[in-house]
Amino acid sequence: MTINQVQDKIIEDFSVFEDWIDKYNLLIDMGRDLPLIDPKHKTKDYLIEGCQSKVWLYPEFNGHNVTFTADSDAIITRGIVALLIRVLSDRTPDEIIASELYFIDRIGLRQNLSPTRSNGLLSMVRQIKLYAMAYKAKTKQL
């Protein structure tokens, strides 16, 4: 599936619910299904700055695709990072860099987060894209 197809599926999944309590529950469930980061990577090197909660994001690059694992100490935040990983993990650096994450606004996520969680969301997106840019630059040097 393309990035946009995954985003469209997320929009469809969230559109089933009218109430944000139900949408938060879906987000929490998605966080529970998140493939967790190896505990050895839960270090400050992989801690995302700018998040109210602790969020660890570990990238792996196989020379073609970037794959992410993550964890958070907060259930809503774990769900948010799970959504981002669902959309952006196992993609090429170019795909990640070029992605426009329209699902965030279409499901109403940004509007229904506190300002600090919203800043955390932006920090997560920024970190994912920074990893992709670094891997892209690295492949050009080889």
Steps between C-alpha positions, in 0.01 A plus 500: 500500500613854431527760775178662379316167493602437860388850596165447327454173693569680829246768407249226422572323833445820697191607301305211654491698826326831563607548860861587584490270803458209257774639275734527800422138583590401143823697534579322828434162336737590217762588758459159663571336164817704444808283449706621792851629484771271630567603862868557415387789275299672774781746555524875481652462150159389371283717725304757301541850634196725506258237627327536836515123541805288445507367145780284366533453126755260354573496126656218302614545141566202273644709217158542342225539762484656845315300765402647835421357839387714790357519848358760732419523868155643416221299338364775273850593388579134430192495276612814318847364429340168395297687238809677369693174481209330324516768229875563474685184604652271238522783246785648304653821632360686196147374571523610863642842417240568229202377703220738586328365808145612427342230717592694817257780417239284325444279804494810723804395699678836506183682611436251781846501657620728774754760384784303661395174333459684170857628535609145576329376183691758296824397673437135411434584133807723490723228651375236256570732206843593641596132517385459139706802389806366679466158334446663161815707544691191613402302189615785275844486663542129429 
